């Protein structure tokens, strides 16, 4: 449910809890250090990355679309990749993507996490294209006039499905 329904409070609690040790309580600083060590140990270097509270609900959080895509590609190579993918909302089926693209062949063939703040709309996840290939996709739209963000995101997802 954390990813399917964008439960940001639980996301923060999971990350904070993972940073706790028997000798040290959880803290935002330890959480950030833990995530950075994990990324470093896998050769994933994202110099622009800023983690504030771990949920993404912060104006201080930063990651580029390219870095997020690299992280998704890395996750796809993990033995538990399918378990992770299935935590994401399935386009046209459930979660925050339930009502989107229900009548397109893409429905049921893409797993997309949504994100939004005032003046920011994002999607990130995986698309199984009509060709049978799986793609990691990321789109982050920033700006005051983001009313067209969702149609642009849906057009992007359809394009990847149709042309990938």
C-alpha positions in Angstrom: 0.0 0.0 0.0 2.9 2.4 0.6 3.6 2.7 -3.2 0.1 1.8 -4.6 -1.6 4.6 -2.7 1.3 6.9 -2.1 1.3 6.5 1.7 4.0 9.1 2.4 3.8 8.9 6.2 4.5 5.1 6.1 7.3 5.6 3.6 9.0 8.0 6.0 8.5 5.6 9.0 9.9 2.6 7.1 13.0 4.5 6.2 13.4 5.9 9.6 12.9 2.5 11.2 15.5 0.9 8.9 18.1 3.4 10.2 17.7 2.4 13.8 20.2 0.1 15.5 20.0 -1.4 19.0 22.6 1.2 20.1 21.1 4.2 18.2 17.6 5.4 17.7 16.3 6.2 14.3 17.0 9.7 13.0 16.7 11.6 9.7 20.5 11.9 9.6 21.1 8.2 10.0 18.4 7.5 7.4 20.2 9.7 4.9 23.5 8.1 5.7 22.0 4.6 5.4 20.6 5.4 1.9 23.8 6.9 0.8 25.9 3.9 1.9 23.5 1.6 0.1 23.7 3.6 -3.1 27.5 3.8 -2.8 27.9 0.1 -2.2 26.1 -0.5 -5.6 28.1 2.0 -7.5 25.1 4.4 -7.8 26.4 7.9 -7.5 23.8 10.6 -7.8 25.6 13.9 -6.9 22.4 15.9 -7.1 20.5 13.7 -4.6 19.1 15.4 -1.6 17.0 13.3 0.9 15.1 15.4 3.5 12.4 13.2 5.0 12.4 10.2 2.8 8.8 10.5 1.6 9.4 12.9 -1.2 7.0 15.4 0.4 9.6 18.1 0.8 10.8 21.0 -1.3 14.3 20.1 -0.3 14.3 16.6 -1.9 16.2 16.3 -5.2 17.0 13.7 -7.8 17.3 14.0 -11.5 15.1 12.0 -13.9 18.2 10.4 -15.3 19.4 9.3 -11.8 16.0 8.0 -10.9 15.9 6.0 -14.2 19.3 4.5 -13.4 18.0 3.5 -10.0 15.0 1.8 -11.6 17.2 0.0 -14.1 19.4 -1.2 -11.2 16.3 -2.4 -9.2 15.1 -4.3 -12.3 18.3 -6.4 -12.2 17.7 -7.4 -8.5 16.5 -10.9 -7.7 13.4 -9.3 -6.0 12.7 -7.0 -8.9 9.2 -8.5 -9.6 8.2 -8.0 -5.9 9.3 -4.4 -6.0 7.5 -3.8 -9.4 4.3 -5.2 -8.0 4.3 -2.7 -5.2 3.8 0.1 -7.8 0.4 1.2 -9.0 -0.6 -0.8 -12.1 -1.9 1.5 -14.8 -5.6 1.3 -15.3 -5.9 -1.3 -12.5 -5.1 0.0 -9.0 -3.7 2.6 -6.7 -3.0 6.1 -7.9 -3.0 4.9 -11.5 -6.3 3.1 -11.4 -8.4 5.7 -13.4 -5.7 6.4 -16.0 -5.4 4.8 -19.4 -8.0 2.2 -18.7 -9.0 1.8 -22.3 -5.5 1.7 -23.8 -3.6 -1.6 -24.3 -1.1 -0.2 -21.8 -3.6 -0.9 -19.0 -2.2 -3.7 -16.8 1.2 -3.5 -18.6 2.8 -0.6 -16.7 3.7 0.0 -13.1 4.0 3.6 -12.3 4.6 5.5 -9.0 3.1 9.0 -9.1 4.3 12.0 -7.1 3.1 15.5 -6.7 3.7 18.7 -4.8 2.5 22.1 -5.6 4.1 22.9 -9.0 5.6 19.4 -9.4 4.1 16.3 -11.0 6.1 13.1 -11.6 5.8 9.5 -12.7 8.4 6.8 -12.5 8.3 3.0 -13.0 8.2 0.4 -15.7 6.3 -0.1 -19.0 6.0 -3.4 -20.8 5.9 -2.2 -24.4 3.9 -3.8 -27.2 7.3 -5.1 -28.5 7.6 -7.2 -25.3 10.5 -5.1 -24.0 10.4 -3.6 -20.5 11.4 0.0 -20.1 12.2 2.1 -17.0 10.4 5.5 -17.4 10.6 8.7 -15.5 9.0 12.1 -16.1 9.3 15.0 -13.7 7.5 18.2 -14.6 8.2 21.4 -12.6 6.6 24.8 -13.0 3.7 27.0 -12.1 1.6 25.9 -15.1 1.4 22.1 -14.7 -2.2 21.7 -15.4 -1.3 19.7 -18.6 1.1 17.5 -16.7 -1.1 14.4 -16.5 -2.1 14.4 -20.2 1.6 14.8 -21.1 2.5 12.0 -18.8 -0.2 9.7 -20.3 1.0 10.6 -23.8 4.5 9.7 -22.9 3.5 6.4 -21.4 1.4 5.6 -24.5 4.3 6.5 -26.7 6.7 4.2 -24.8 4.2 1.4 -25.0 3.5 1.9 -28.7 7.1 2.6 -29.9 9.3 0.8 -27.4 
